[in-house]
């Protein structure tokens, strides 16, 4: 009783306060819905903002300077070359990595060592433009094309490419200062062999004489081939004299241009004075369109558009769920459906398929008439029909299970025979 009186008094006080507020010209705020209701109403905004945050986080993560490619100076993994790049920078060498030859940006070839990783992936025109480079070149890896090019320079050497050599520790066994400073290296993989090393220096040979380190000097420049690129990887620098050989070979000049070829790179090397440089060579009659003509960031923009399209499809697309049966807006009679299916069979010349459907329907009707279950096999059905109609079993088997008719005329004959057989089975 007391509680009821208190509640009534409180309600009256609230009502009087609201009325007084209205008389004074004030308005009272409506009660806000609970947080769960407001969150449900704004669920699409929440999903959109969450997706945007996730995309931005992914973009920031993928934009990190680290790489997973082998021999990349941005790769800290065992197969990368980040340790090589960092130590060279600590020694005052300026190193930059590029993945398209046209982006080499070499200002002074006489003071820049060009490093070519995995030269076996180079195209013919790319290798030719690299060999025209007037500065020092270091190939981290070897290929048959490189040995052919060196043969043109050193015909007496008759260099040839060895596909497999022994893995293990080898001595320098040459008078090259860089190789002698390294002393011994742990190397394997392919090698370069020759019967006459005139004009070239071969170091770290295996038992067959194939060298893992070849130096050729010509026209005031040096071309060095390190046949096993693993020497420059992070995991190999602490083994034997690998680090000494790599750092001395790459540290002759103040600049290092490190080329790690992209899969779609078809450009050639451009440097001051090159035949591919600006203002050199004949003017072409026509220009072929290639991906190099696209502005920077085009691929990223296409990926962003594809991602936006996927998000829009998920946003506006229908939710996946079970099929919901709905009544047809019109009544389709069974006869119309039958005639339509028949027209489709006739248009497709599917007499065999239509005959199979007719045979199956006739067999089901006759089996139901004779009390033969649907699980019964063909001989049981044929025997029951033969006893009911008085026909022989082979003739009935031909009608129900024979080959498909070759034409529409043969199908019509089959329909007539099936109809006559059904009449015989259904007769009283």
C-alpha positions as CSV (number, residue, x, y, z in Angstrom):
1,X,0.0,0.0,0.0
2,X,2.8,2.4,0.9
3,X,4.8,1.5,-2.2
4,X,1.7,2.1,-4.4
5,X,1.1,5.5,-2.8
6,X,4.8,6.4,-3.3
7,X,4.7,5.4,-6.9
8,X,1.6,7.4,-7.6
9,X,3.1,10.4,-5.9
10,X,6.3,10.1,-7.9
11,X,4.3,9.9,-11.2
12,X,2.2,12.9,-10.3
13,X,5.4,14.8,-9.4
14,X,7.0,13.9,-12.7
15,X,3.9,14.8,-14.7
16,X,3.6,18.1,-12.8
17,X,7.2,18.9,-13.5
18,X,6.8,18.1,-17.2
19,X,3.7,20.3,-17.4
20,X,5.5,23.1,-15.6
21,X,8.4,22.8,-18.0
22,X,6.1,23.0,-21.0
23,X,4.4,26.0,-19.5
24,X,7.8,27.7,-19.1
25,X,8.5,27.0,-22.8
26,X,10.9,24.1,-22.3
27,X,10.8,20.7,-24.0
28,X,11.8,17.4,-22.4
29,X,14.1,15.0,-24.3
30,X,12.8,11.6,-25.2
31,X,14.4,8.5,-23.7
32,X,17.2,7.2,-26.0
33,X,17.1,3.6,-27.2
34,X,19.6,1.2,-25.6
35,X,23.1,0.8,-27.0
36,X,22.4,-2.6,-28.6
37,X,19.5,-1.2,-30.6
38,X,21.5,1.8,-31.8
39,X,24.4,-0.5,-32.7
40,X,22.0,-2.7,-34.7
41,X,20.6,0.3,-36.6
42,X,24.1,1.5,-37.5
43,X,25.4,-2.0,-38.3
44,X,26.3,-1.2,-41.9
45,X,28.3,1.9,-40.8
46,X,30.1,-0.2,-38.3
47,X,30.9,-2.9,-40.9
48,X,32.1,-0.2,-43.3
49,X,34.3,1.5,-40.9
50,X,35.8,-1.8,-39.7
51,X,36.5,-2.8,-43.2
52,X,38.1,0.5,-44.0
53,X,40.3,0.2,-40.9
54,X,41.3,-3.4,-41.9
55,X,42.1,-2.3,-45.4
56,X,44.3,0.6,-44.2
57,X,46.1,-1.8,-41.7
58,X,46.7,-4.2,-44.5
59,X,48.0,-1.5,-46.7
60,X,50.4,-0.2,-44.0
61,X,51.6,-3.8,-43.4
62,X,52.2,-4.5,-47.1
63,X,53.9,-1.1,-47.5
64,X,56.6,-2.1,-45.1
65,X,60.2,-1.9,-46.5
66,X,60.8,-5.6,-46.0
67,X,60.7,-8.1,-48.8
68,X,60.5,-11.9,-49.2
69,X,62.3,-12.2,-52.5
70,X,65.6,-14.1,-52.6
71,X,68.7,-11.8,-52.9
72,X,66.6,-8.7,-52.2
73,X,68.5,-6.1,-50.1
74,X,65.2,-5.6,-48.2
75,X,64.8,-9.2,-47.2
76,X,66.0,-10.1,-43.7
77,X,65.4,-13.8,-44.1
78,X,68.2,-16.3,-44.7
79,X,67.7,-16.1,-48.5
80,X,67.8,-12.3,-48.5
81,X,70.7,-10.0,-48.9
82,X,69.9,-7.3,-46.3
83,X,73.0,-8.1,-44.3
84,X,75.2,-7.5,-47.3
85,X,73.5,-4.2,-48.1
86,X,73.7,-2.9,-44.5
87,X,77.3,-3.8,-44.1
88,X,78.2,-2.1,-47.4
89,X,76.3,1.0,-46.2
90,X,78.2,1.0,-42.9
91,X,81.4,1.1,-45.0
92,X,80.2,4.2,-46.8
93,X,78.9,2.6,-50.0
94,X,75.6,4.0,-51.3
95,X,73.4,1.1,-52.5
96,X,70.0,1.3,-54.1
97,X,67.9,-1.6,-55.4
98,X,65.7,-1.5,-58.5
99,X,63.6,-4.1,-60.3
100,X,63.3,-2.5,-63.8
101,X,66.4,-1.8,-65.8
102,X,65.1,1.5,-67.0
103,X,64.9,2.7,-63.4
104,X,68.6,2.1,-62.8
105,X,69.3,5.9,-62.4
106,X,73.1,5.6,-62.7
107,X,74.7,9.0,-62.8
108,X,78.4,8.1,-62.9
109,X,79.2,4.6,-64.3
110,X,82.9,5.0,-63.5
111,X,82.0,5.2,-59.8
112,X,79.1,2.7,-59.7
113,X,79.2,-1.1,-59.6
114,X,76.3,-2.7,-61.3
115,X,75.2,-5.9,-59.6
116,X,73.0,-8.2,-61.6
117,X,71.3,-10.9,-59.5
118,X,70.1,-14.2,-61.1
119,X,71.3,-13.3,-64.7
120,X,69.8,-16.5,-66.0
121,X,66.3,-14.8,-66.0
122,X,67.5,-11.9,-68.3
123,X,66.2,-11.5,-71.8
124,X,68.6,-11.3,-74.8
125,X,68.2,-7.5,-75.3
126,X,68.5,-6.9,-71.6
127,X,71.8,-8.8,-71.4
128,X,73.2,-6.9,-74.4
129,X,72.4,-3.6,-72.8
130,X,74.0,-4.6,-69.6
131,X,77.2,-5.7,-71.3
132,X,77.4,-2.3,-72.9
133,X,77.6,-0.7,-69.4
134,X,81.0,1.1,-69.3
135,X,81.5,0.5,-65.5
136,X,82.2,-2.5,-63.4
137,X,79.7,-5.3,-63.5
138,X,79.1,-8.1,-61.0
139,X,76.9,-11.1,-61.9
140,X,75.6,-12.9,-58.9
141,X,74.9,-16.2,-60.7
142,X,75.9,-17.4,-64.1
143,X,74.2,-18.5,-67.3
144,X,75.0,-20.0,-70.7
145,X,74.3,-16.7,-72.4
146,X,77.0,-15.0,-70.3
147,X,79.6,-17.5,-71.3
148,X,78.7,-17.0,-75.0
149,X,79.1,-13.2,-74.6
150,X,82.5,-13.7,-72.9
151,X,83.6,-16.0,-75.7
152,X,83.1,-13.1,-78.1
153,X,85.5,-11.1,-76.1
154,X,88.0,-13.9,-75.3
155,X,87.9,-16.3,-78.3
156,X,91.1,-18.0,-77.1
157,X,89.7,-18.9,-73.7
158,X,86.8,-21.0,-75.1
159,X,84.7,-20.7,-72.0
160,X,81.9,-23.2,-71.4
161,X,79.2,-23.4,-68.8
162,X,79.2,-26.3,-66.4
163,X,75.7,-27.1,-65.0
164,X,76.8,-28.8,-61.8
165,X,79.9,-28.7,-59.7
166,X,80.9,-30.0,-56.3
167,X,79.6,-28.4,-53.1
168,X,82.2,-27.7,-50.4
169,X,85.1,-25.5,-49.2
170,X,87.6,-24.4,-51.9
171,X,90.8,-22.5,-51.9
172,X,91.3,-19.3,-54.0
173,X,94.1,-20.8,-56.2
174,X,94.5,-17.6,-58.2
175,X,96.3,-14.3,-58.1
176,X,93.2,-12.1,-57.7
177,X,93.5,-9.9,-54.6
178,X,89.9,-10.2,-53.6
179,X,90.0,-14.0,-53.8
180,X,93.3,-14.1,-52.0
181,X,91.8,-12.0,-49.2
182,X,88.9,-14.4,-48.8
183,X,91.2,-17.4,-48.8
184,X,88.6,-20.1,-48.8
185,X,84.9,-20.1,-49.5
186,X,82.0,-22.6,-49.2
187,X,80.5,-22.7,-52.6
188,X,78.6,-25.0,-55.0
189,X,76.3,-25.0,-58.0
190,X,77.2,-24.2,-61.6
191,X,80.7,-23.2,-62.7
192,X,82.7,-21.9,-65.7
193,X,85.4,-24.0,-67.2
194,X,88.1,-23.4,-69.9
195,X,91.2,-25.0,-71.3
196,X,93.0,-21.7,-71.6
197,X,92.2,-18.8,-69.2
198,X,94.0,-16.2,-71.4
199,X,92.6,-12.7,-70.6
200,X,90.6,-14.0,-67.5
201,X,91.3,-14.9,-64.0
202,X,89.6,-18.1,-62.6
203,X,89.4,-18.6,-58.9
204,X,88.0,-21.3,-56.5
205,X,88.1,-24.2,-58.9
206,X,86.6,-27.6,-58.1
207,X,88.3,-31.0,-58.9
208,X,87.4,-30.7,-62.6
209,X,88.8,-27.2,-63.0
210,X,85.4,-25.4,-63.2
211,X,85.8,-22.0,-61.5
212,X,83.2,-20.4,-59.1
213,X,84.7,-16.9,-59.5
214,X,85.8,-15.4,-62.8
215,X,87.1,-12.0,-63.4
216,X,87.5,-10.5,-66.9
217,X,89.0,-7.0,-67.6
218,X,88.4,-5.2,-70.8
219,X,88.4,-1.5,-71.9
220,X,89.2,-0.3,-68.4
221,X,86.3,-2.1,-66.8
222,X,85.9,-5.3,-64.9
223,X,83.3,-8.0,-65.3
224,X,83.1,-10.4,-62.3
225,X,81.0,-13.6,-62.3
226,X,80.1,-15.2,-59.0
227,X,78.6,-18.4,-60.2
228,X,76.9,-19.2,-56.9
229,X,74.6,-16.3,-55.8
230,X,74.1,-18.0,-52.4
231,X,77.4,-16.4,-51.3
232,X,75.7,-13.0,-51.0
233,X,72.7,-14.3,-49.0
234,X,72.4,-13.6,-45.2
235,X,72.8,-17.2,-44.3
236,X,76.1,-17.7,-46.0
237,X,78.1,-14.6,-44.9
238,X,79.3,-16.2,-41.7
239,X,80.8,-19.3,-43.5
240,X,84.5,-19.4,-44.3
241,X,85.6,-16.3,-46.4
242,X,82.3,-15.7,-48.1
243,X,81.8,-12.3,-46.5
244,X,85.3,-11.1,-47.4
245,X,84.9,-12.1,-51.0
246,X,81.4,-10.5,-51.4
247,X,82.3,-7.2,-49.6
248,X,85.6,-6.7,-51.5
249,X,84.0,-7.6,-54.8
250,X,81.1,-5.1,-54.3
251,X,82.9,-2.4,-52.5
252,X,85.4,-1.2,-55.1
253,X,83.3,2.0,-55.8
254,X,81.2,4.4,-53.7
255,X,77.9,3.4,-55.4
256,X,76.3,0.0,-56.0
257,X,73.2,-0.4,-58.3
258,X,71.6,-3.7,-57.3
259,X,69.3,-5.1,-59.9
260,X,66.6,-7.7,-58.9
261,X,64.6,-8.4,-62.0
262,X,60.8,-8.2,-61.8
263,X,58.9,-10.9,-63.6
264,X,57.4,-8.5,-66.1
265,X,60.5,-6.4,-66.8
266,X,61.3,-6.2,-70.5
267,X,63.1,-2.8,-70.4
268,X,66.8,-2.3,-71.1
269,X,69.5,-0.6,-69.2
270,X,69.8,3.2,-69.7
271,X,72.9,5.1,-68.6
272,X,74.7,8.2,-69.7
273,X,76.1,7.7,-73.2
274,X,74.2,4.5,-73.8
275,X,72.6,3.8,-77.2
276,X,69.3,3.4,-75.4
277,X,69.6,6.8,-73.7
278,X,67.5,9.9,-74.4
279,X,68.3,11.6,-77.7
280,X,70.2,8.6,-79.1
281,X,69.4,6.2,-81.9
282,X,67.0,6.5,-84.8
283,X,63.5,7.8,-84.4
284,X,61.1,4.8,-84.4
285,X,58.3,4.7,-87.0
286,X,55.8,3.4,-84.5
287,X,55.5,2.9,-80.8
288,X,54.1,-0.4,-79.4
289,X,52.0,-0.1,-76.3
290,X,53.3,-1.9,-73.3
291,X,52.7,-1.8,-69.5
292,X,55.7,0.5,-69.2
293,X,53.5,3.3,-70.6
294,X,51.1,3.1,-67.7
295,X,51.6,5.7,-65.0
296,X,53.1,4.8,-61.7
297,X,50.5,3.3,-59.3
298,X,48.2,2.0,-62.0
299,X,48.4,-1.6,-60.8
300,X,47.8,-0.5,-57.2
301,X,44.7,1.5,-58.4
302,X,43.3,-1.5,-60.2
303,X,43.8,-3.7,-57.2
304,X,42.0,-1.0,-55.1
305,X,39.1,-0.9,-57.5
306,X,38.8,-4.7,-57.5
307,X,38.7,-4.7,-53.7
308,X,36.1,-1.9,-53.7
309,X,34.0,-3.9,-56.1
310,X,34.2,-7.0,-53.9
311,X,33.2,-5.0,-50.9
312,X,30.3,-3.5,-52.8
313,X,29.2,-7.0,-53.9
314,X,29.3,-8.3,-50.4
315,X,27.4,-5.2,-49.2
316,X,24.7,-5.1,-51.8
317,X,24.6,-8.8,-52.6
318,X,21.8,-11.1,-51.4
319,X,22.5,-13.0,-48.3
320,X,23.1,-16.7,-48.9
321,X,20.5,-18.9,-47.3
322,X,18.0,-21.7,-47.9
323,X,15.7,-21.5,-50.9
324,X,12.3,-20.1,-50.1
325,X,9.4,-21.5,-52.2
326,X,7.1,-18.9,-53.6
327,X,3.9,-19.3,-55.5
328,X,4.1,-18.6,-59.3
329,X,2.3,-15.5,-60.4
330,X,0.5,-17.5,-63.1
331,X,-1.0,-20.9,-63.3
332,X,0.9,-23.3,-65.6
333,X,-1.1,-26.3,-66.7
334,X,0.5,-29.7,-66.9
335,X,-0.4,-30.0,-70.5
336,X,1.4,-26.8,-71.3
337,X,4.5,-27.9,-69.5
338,X,4.4,-31.3,-71.3
339,X,4.1,-29.6,-74.7
340,X,6.9,-27.2,-73.9
341,X,9.2,-30.0,-72.9
342,X,8.3,-31.8,-76.0
343,X,9.1,-28.8,-78.2
344,X,12.5,-28.5,-76.4
345,X,13.3,-32.2,-77.1
346,X,12.3,-31.8,-80.7
347,X,14.3,-28.6,-81.2
348,X,17.4,-30.3,-79.8
349,X,16.8,-33.5,-81.8
350,X,16.9,-35.4,-78.5
351,X,14.9,-38.4,-79.7
352,X,17.0,-40.8,-77.6
353,X,16.5,-38.8,-74.4
354,X,12.8,-38.4,-75.1
355,X,12.4,-42.1,-75.8
356,X,14.2,-42.9,-72.5
357,X,11.7,-40.7,-70.6
358,X,8.7,-42.4,-72.4
359,X,10.1,-45.9,-71.7
360,X,10.6,-45.1,-68.0
361,X,7.1,-43.7,-67.6
362,X,5.5,-46.6,-69.3
363,X,7.5,-49.1,-67.3
364,X,6.5,-47.4,-64.0
365,X,2.8,-47.4,-64.9
366,X,2.8,-51.0,-66.0
367,X,4.8,-52.0,-62.9
368,X,2.4,-50.2,-60.6
369,X,-0.6,-51.9,-62.4
370,X,1.0,-55.4,-61.9
371,X,2.2,-54.8,-58.4
372,X,5.9,-54.9,-59.2
373,X,7.9,-52.7,-56.7
374,X,10.1,-50.0,-58.1
375,X,13.1,-51.6,-56.5
376,X,12.6,-54.8,-58.6
377,X,15.1,-55.4,-61.4
378,X,14.5,-55.5,-65.1
379,X,14.0,-59.3,-65.5
380,X,11.2,-59.3,-62.8
381,X,9.3,-56.5,-64.5
382,X,9.7,-58.0,-68.0
383,X,8.5,-61.4,-66.6
384,X,5.4,-59.8,-65.1
385,X,4.5,-57.9,-68.2
386,X,5.0,-61.0,-70.4
387,X,2.6,-63.0,-68.2
388,X,0.0,-60.2,-68.3
389,X,0.2,-59.4,-72.0
390,X,1.0,-62.9,-73.4
391,X,4.0,-61.5,-75.4
392,X,7.4,-63.0,-75.4
393,X,10.1,-61.6,-73.0
394,X,12.7,-60.6,-75.7
395,X,10.2,-58.4,-77.5
396,X,9.2,-56.6,-74.3
397,X,12.9,-56.1,-73.4
398,X,13.5,-54.6,-76.8
399,X,10.6,-52.1,-76.2
400,X,11.6,-51.1,-72.7
401,X,15.4,-51.5,-72.7
402,X,16.4,-51.5,-76.3
403,X,18.7,-49.1,-78.1
404,X,17.5,-45.5,-78.6
405,X,15.7,-44.8,-81.9
406,X,17.9,-43.2,-84.5
407,X,15.2,-40.8,-85.8
408,X,11.9,-39.1,-84.9
409,X,10.0,-41.5,-87.1
410,X,11.5,-44.5,-85.3
411,X,10.6,-42.8,-82.0
412,X,7.0,-42.4,-83.1
413,X,6.9,-46.2,-84.0
414,X,8.3,-46.9,-80.5
415,X,5.6,-44.7,-78.9
416,X,2.9,-46.7,-80.8
417,X,4.3,-50.0,-79.7
418,X,4.6,-48.9,-76.0
419,X,1.0,-47.7,-76.1
420,X,-0.2,-51.0,-77.5
421,X,1.7,-52.9,-74.8
422,X,0.2,-50.8,-72.1
423,X,-3.3,-51.4,-73.4
424,X,-2.6,-55.1,-73.3
425,X,-1.4,-54.9,-69.7
426,X,-4.3,-52.7,-68.5
427,X,-7.0,-54.7,-70.2
428,X,-9.7,-56.1,-67.8
